[in-house]
Amino acid sequence: MKEPRTTIFKHTHTITANETTQKPSAILARETGLSQQTLKAAMQKGAVWLYQEKRDQRLRRNNKKLHPGDQLQLFYNTAILNQEPPAPSLISDEKDYSIWYKPYGLFCQGSKWGDACTINRWVEVHSQPQRPCFLVHRLDQATTGLMLLAHSKKTAQIFSHYFSTRTIQKHYQAIVKGDFSPYRKPIEITTDIEGKKTSTTLTFASCTANNSLIDIKLNTGRKHQIRIHLSQLGFPIIGDRLYGQAIASDKNLQLQAVKLVFECPLTKEKKIFQVPEALQLVLEEKI
């Protein structure tokens, strides 16, 4: 059975004085030939943008007031719009923020073409009660594990500062190729990445004949820091197609954010959140 052909195009339309009372979906339907139903769905998935008052923003409300000179932009890609994101799991709802388990393949950041496959948009749409979600830190698409989402701008500012100043302790685990057992005591890797200082603390957890489970404390937050450091050390992460030797048929990236530790800025209580055992990485003899 042939897969349906992917349709990709961009369209920009400047609002005229005669169009200010019309619905955005009606205007774009007339301009593109797509149905209003299709365009409303694209709005909800983050593919329609409004440039208004010198600011670009995703347009989700079809009753948004339009003004002459505003620009409607449609970024239409059926392959992206038809994607079904994997569902995250709620670990703890703290009202002003919540902790979630992000599965493999769920994004932390959208693009002009949509944001339906991001964790914050998924939570906004599916969780009850519905409330805004603000991203305050990121995980790679291929990395699983804990993520904190804020539910107000004030809380988002506080936690963004927490993450940027490393007030929150972030712990990871990875399954790597090779025997890491000689490193029984924690070792710190400080190799610069793109000229910037880094620090990753690695501790042996367990091993099989061919692979090892490693506990990791991320002391700085450079892009792909853990993956780069382990690869440089000669212990590439299983499933790493960028810095390891993984191929398409191999298991997904075996890297997981397993624990967050911090003092709650609202209650001043010490908070420790961990990935439930059922969702943790499993060290097997053959991967």
ZIVENJO-V12953 format. One record per backbone hydrogen bond with DSSP energy under -1.0 kcal/mol. NH is the residue of the N-H (numbers start at 1). CO is the residue of the C=O. E is the energy in kcal/mol with one decimal. If there is no record, write none. Layout:
NH;CO;E, NH;CO;E
This chain:
9;76;-2.5, 11;74;-2.2, 13;72;-2.7, 15;70;-3.3, 19;16;-1.4, 22;19;-1.6, 27;23;-2.1, 28;24;-2.5, 29;25;-2.1, 30;26;-2.0, 31;27;-1.8, 32;28;-2.6, 33;29;-2.3, 39;35;-2.1, 40;36;-2.6, 41;37;-1.9, 42;38;-2.0, 43;39;-2.0, 44;40;-1.9, 45;41;-1.2, 46;43;-1.8, 47;42;-2.7, 49;73;-3.1, 50;57;-2.9, 51;71;-2.9, 52;55;-2.5, 57;50;-1.5, 59;48;-3.1, 64;61;-1.3, 69;15;-2.7, 70;67;-2.2, 71;51;-2.0, 72;13;-3.1, 73;49;-2.7, 74;11;-2.9, 75;47;-2.7, 76;9;-2.7, 78;7;-2.2, 81;77;-2.7, 82;78;-1.8, 83;80;-1.2, 89;101;-1.8, 91;99;-2.9, 92;99;-1.7, 94;97;-2.2, 96;94;-2.5, 98;149;-2.4, 99;92;-3.0, 100;147;-2.9, 101;89;-3.1, 102;145;-3.6, 105;141;-2.2, 106;103;-1.5, 107;117;-2.5, 111;114;-2.3, 114;111;-1.7, 115;45;-2.3, 118;115;-1.6, 119;107;-2.3, 122;118;-2.2, 123;119;-2.3, 124;120;-2.1, 125;121;-2.1, 126;122;-2.6, 127;123;-2.1, 134;150;-2.8, 143;140;-1.1, 144;255;-1.9, 145;102;-1.7, 146;257;-2.4, 147;100;-2.5, 149;98;-2.7, 150;134;-2.3, 151;96;-2.5, 156;152;-2.4, 157;153;-2.2, 158;154;-1.9, 159;155;-2.5, 160;156;-2.5, 161;157;-1.8, 162;158;-2.0, 163;159;-2.6, 164;160;-2.4, 165;161;-2.1, 167;162;-2.6, 169;261;-2.8, 171;259;-2.6, 172;216;-3.3, 173;256;-2.3, 174;214;-1.7, 175;254;-2.1, 176;212;-2.7, 177;236;-2.4, 178;210;-3.1, 183;180;-2.0, 184;182;-1.4, 187;202;-2.5, 189;200;-3.2, 193;196;-2.3, 196;193;-1.6, 200;189;-2.1, 201;217;-2.5, 202;187;-3.1, 203;215;-2.5, 204;183;-1.3, 205;213;-2.2, 206;213;-1.4, 208;211;-2.9, 212;176;-2.1, 213;206;-3.1, 214;174;-2.7, 215;203;-3.1, 216;172;-3.0, 217;201;-2.5, 218;170;-2.1, 219;199;-1.8, 220;199;-1.1, 225;222;-1.9, 228;224;-2.6, 229;225;-2.6, 230;226;-2.4, 231;227;-1.7, 232;228;-2.7, 233;229;-1.7, 234;231;-1.1, 235;230;-3.0, 238;175;-2.7, 240;237;-2.0, 246;240;-1.4, 250;247;-1.9, 254;238;-2.6, 255;253;-1.2, 256;173;-2.7, 257;144;-2.6, 258;171;-1.5, 259;171;-1.7, 260;273;-2.1, 261;169;-1.8, 262;271;-2.1, 264;269;-3.4, 268;264;-2.3, 271;262;-3.7, 273;260;-2.5, 275;258;-2.0, 279;276;-1.9, 280;277;-1.3
